[in-house]
């Protein structure tokens, strides 16, 4: 998916929790600027306060506890997902006009970014075909009864072939917060959610950022650190 001729991708990391409305509006403006040639591609690492988002395929029945956290209807693909502290969100604003215009390949490459980053912590993760988009960890016990947990979710949208939204990787979130939704519409009890800490990998968010940055660089091109978007003060 890498385009060797493309310019360096900007990379920003927000240290504070980023309000969802602000991130959503910023992505829309940044994508418009990329489309018009006024801005560079950007990968933005952040965390949100606890919230749920509903993608274009979300089933209202999958919102099990609508009063628990704020709920945002968003334009990305996918169903309900959770964002919150301890989860690294990477919003990916990349120009697919320069990257083959292959949406399926783009999603698979984002999944591979996560798989490669997790390998740095000796976590063997895999993608799954069909409706189970994202990155999964096999936790099947010795008795052979299938058990898999999702460690990263993906959901993207394109505007004139420029992507936004992206992926979320569970580092150390409160996994009980996922109980307010049917995550990504997967209700089969054999499939749950997990995190690096839940898997016995107590790594820091900074460690995860390095691994993700390296993996993004391997697949998309060099990332150049820039200042994060300035958050509202009121």
C-alpha positions as CSV (number, residue, x, y, z in Angstrom):
1,X,0.0,0.0,0.0
2,X,3.0,2.3,0.4
3,X,3.6,4.9,-2.3
4,X,7.3,5.6,-2.3
5,X,6.7,8.8,-4.3
6,X,4.3,10.3,-1.8
7,X,5.3,13.1,0.6
8,X,6.0,12.3,4.2
9,X,2.9,11.7,6.3
10,X,2.3,13.9,9.3
11,X,1.9,12.2,12.6
12,X,0.4,13.9,15.7
13,X,-0.2,12.6,19.2
14,X,-2.7,14.2,21.6
15,X,-1.8,13.7,25.3
16,X,-5.2,14.9,26.6
17,X,-8.6,13.2,26.1
18,X,-10.0,14.6,22.9
19,X,-13.8,15.4,22.8
20,X,-15.4,13.4,20.0
21,X,-17.2,16.3,18.4
22,X,-13.9,18.2,18.1
23,X,-12.1,15.2,16.5
24,X,-15.0,14.6,14.1
25,X,-15.1,18.2,12.9
26,X,-11.3,18.4,12.6
27,X,-11.2,15.2,10.5
28,X,-13.8,16.6,8.1
29,X,-11.9,19.8,7.6
30,X,-8.5,18.1,7.3
31,X,-9.9,15.7,4.7
32,X,-11.4,18.6,2.7
33,X,-8.0,20.3,2.8
34,X,-6.2,17.1,1.6
35,X,-8.6,16.7,-1.2
36,X,-8.0,20.3,-2.3
37,X,-4.2,20.0,-1.9
38,X,-4.0,22.5,1.1
39,X,-2.8,19.9,3.7
40,X,-0.6,16.8,4.0
41,X,-1.8,13.4,4.9
42,X,-2.1,12.9,8.7
43,X,-2.2,10.0,11.2
44,X,-3.5,11.3,14.5
45,X,-3.1,9.2,17.7
46,X,-5.5,10.1,20.6
47,X,-7.8,8.9,23.3
48,X,-11.4,9.8,23.9
49,X,-13.5,10.1,27.0
50,X,-15.9,7.1,27.4
51,X,-18.4,7.1,24.5
52,X,-20.1,4.9,22.0
53,X,-20.1,5.5,18.2
54,X,-22.6,4.1,15.7
55,X,-21.5,3.4,12.2
56,X,-23.6,3.3,9.1
57,X,-24.6,-0.4,9.7
58,X,-25.4,0.0,13.4
59,X,-28.5,-1.9,14.6
60,X,-30.3,0.0,17.4
61,X,-30.9,-3.3,19.2
62,X,-27.1,-3.5,19.7
63,X,-27.1,-0.4,21.9
64,X,-27.8,-2.3,25.2
65,X,-27.3,0.6,27.6
66,X,-28.0,3.9,25.8
67,X,-27.8,6.0,29.0
68,X,-24.4,4.8,30.0
69,X,-22.2,7.0,27.9
70,X,-22.8,9.6,25.1
71,X,-23.6,8.0,21.8
72,X,-22.5,9.6,18.5
73,X,-23.9,8.7,15.1
74,X,-20.9,8.8,12.7
75,X,-20.5,8.3,9.0
76,X,-17.8,5.6,9.1
77,X,-18.5,2.0,8.1
78,X,-19.3,-0.6,10.7
79,X,-21.6,-0.9,13.7
80,X,-21.4,0.1,17.4
81,X,-18.0,0.5,19.0
82,X,-16.6,1.9,22.3
83,X,-13.9,4.5,22.7
84,X,-12.4,5.5,26.0
85,X,-9.3,6.0,28.1
86,X,-6.7,3.3,27.8
87,X,-7.5,2.7,24.1
88,X,-5.3,4.1,21.4
89,X,-7.3,5.6,18.6
90,X,-5.6,6.3,15.3
91,X,-7.5,8.5,12.9
92,X,-6.0,7.9,9.4
93,X,-6.4,10.7,6.8
94,X,-4.6,9.2,3.8
95,X,-5.0,9.9,0.1
96,X,-6.0,6.8,-1.7
97,X,-5.8,8.6,-5.1
98,X,-2.1,8.1,-4.6
99,X,-2.5,4.6,-3.1
100,X,-4.3,2.5,-5.7
101,X,-7.9,3.3,-4.9
102,X,-8.4,-0.2,-3.5
103,X,-10.6,0.1,-0.4
104,X,-10.4,-3.6,0.5
105,X,-6.6,-3.6,0.3
106,X,-6.5,-0.4,2.4
107,X,-8.6,-2.0,5.2
108,X,-6.4,-5.1,5.1
109,X,-3.3,-3.0,5.3
110,X,-4.6,-1.1,8.4
111,X,-5.3,-4.5,10.0
112,X,-1.8,-5.6,9.1
113,X,-0.4,-2.4,10.8
114,X,-2.1,-3.5,14.0
115,X,-1.0,-7.1,13.6
116,X,2.6,-6.0,13.1
117,X,2.5,-3.6,16.1
118,X,1.1,-6.4,18.4
119,X,3.9,-8.7,17.3
120,X,6.3,-6.3,18.9
121,X,4.8,-7.4,22.2
122,X,4.7,-11.1,21.3
123,X,1.0,-11.1,20.7
124,X,-0.1,-13.2,17.8
125,X,-3.1,-11.6,16.2
126,X,-5.0,-12.2,13.0
127,X,-7.6,-10.8,10.7
128,X,-10.8,-12.7,9.9
129,X,-12.8,-12.9,6.7
130,X,-16.4,-11.9,6.4
131,X,-18.2,-9.7,8.8
132,X,-15.6,-9.8,11.6
133,X,-13.5,-6.9,10.4
134,X,-10.7,-6.0,12.8
135,X,-8.0,-7.8,14.6
136,X,-8.5,-10.9,16.7
137,X,-6.6,-13.0,19.2
138,X,-7.2,-16.8,19.5
139,X,-7.9,-17.7,23.1
140,X,-9.2,-21.2,22.5
141,X,-8.6,-23.2,25.7
142,X,-7.1,-26.7,25.9
143,X,-10.5,-28.3,25.6
144,X,-10.7,-27.0,22.0
145,X,-13.9,-25.0,22.4
146,X,-13.5,-22.0,20.1
147,X,-12.8,-18.6,21.8
148,X,-11.5,-15.5,20.1
149,X,-11.3,-11.9,21.4
150,X,-11.2,-8.7,19.4
151,X,-8.3,-6.4,20.4
152,X,-8.7,-3.8,17.6
153,X,-11.6,-2.4,15.7
154,X,-11.6,-0.7,12.3
155,X,-14.0,1.6,10.6
156,X,-13.3,4.1,7.8
157,X,-15.0,6.5,5.5
158,X,-13.8,8.0,2.2
159,X,-14.4,11.4,0.8
160,X,-13.2,11.8,-2.8
161,X,-10.8,8.9,-2.1
162,X,-9.3,10.5,1.1
163,X,-9.8,8.3,4.2
164,X,-10.9,9.3,7.7
165,X,-11.8,7.6,10.9
166,X,-9.5,4.6,11.3
167,X,-8.7,2.1,14.1
168,X,-8.8,1.6,17.8
169,X,-6.4,-0.7,19.7
170,X,-7.2,-1.8,23.3
171,X,-4.2,-1.1,25.5
172,X,-5.7,-0.9,28.9
173,X,-9.3,0.3,28.7
174,X,-12.0,-0.7,31.2
175,X,-13.4,-3.7,29.3
176,X,-16.6,-3.6,31.3
177,X,-17.5,-0.5,29.3
178,X,-18.0,-2.7,26.2
179,X,-21.0,-4.2,28.0
180,X,-23.2,-1.3,27.0
181,X,-23.2,-2.4,23.4
182,X,-22.9,-5.5,21.2
183,X,-19.4,-4.6,20.0
184,X,-19.4,-4.4,16.2
185,X,-22.6,-6.4,16.1
186,X,-20.9,-9.7,17.1
187,X,-23.2,-11.3,19.7
188,X,-21.8,-14.9,19.5
189,X,-20.6,-15.6,23.0
190,X,-17.5,-17.3,21.6
191,X,-16.2,-13.9,20.5
192,X,-15.4,-11.2,23.1
193,X,-13.0,-8.3,23.6
194,X,-9.6,-8.1,25.1
195,X,-6.7,-5.7,25.6
196,X,-2.9,-5.9,25.9
197,X,-3.1,-5.7,29.7
198,X,-5.9,-8.4,29.7
199,X,-3.5,-10.6,27.7
200,X,-0.7,-10.1,30.3
201,X,1.2,-7.4,28.4
202,X,1.3,-4.4,30.7
203,X,2.9,-2.0,28.2
204,X,2.6,1.7,28.2
205,X,0.7,3.8,25.7
206,X,4.1,5.3,24.6
207,X,5.4,1.8,23.8
208,X,2.3,1.1,21.8
209,X,2.7,4.4,19.9
210,X,6.2,3.5,18.9
211,X,5.1,0.1,17.6
212,X,2.2,1.5,15.7
213,X,4.3,4.3,14.2
214,X,6.9,1.9,13.0
215,X,4.2,-0.4,11.5
216,X,2.5,2.6,9.8
217,X,5.9,3.6,8.4
218,X,6.5,0.1,7.0
219,X,3.2,0.0,5.1
220,X,2.4,3.6,4.2
221,X,5.6,5.7,4.3
222,X,7.6,7.8,6.7
223,X,5.7,9.5,9.5
224,X,6.9,13.0,10.5
225,X,6.0,14.2,14.0
226,X,4.0,17.4,14.1
227,X,2.1,19.3,16.8
228,X,-1.3,17.8,17.6
229,X,-4.5,19.8,16.8
230,X,-5.2,22.4,19.5
231,X,-8.1,21.4,21.7
232,X,-10.9,23.8,22.7
233,X,-10.4,25.4,26.1
234,X,-14.1,25.8,27.1
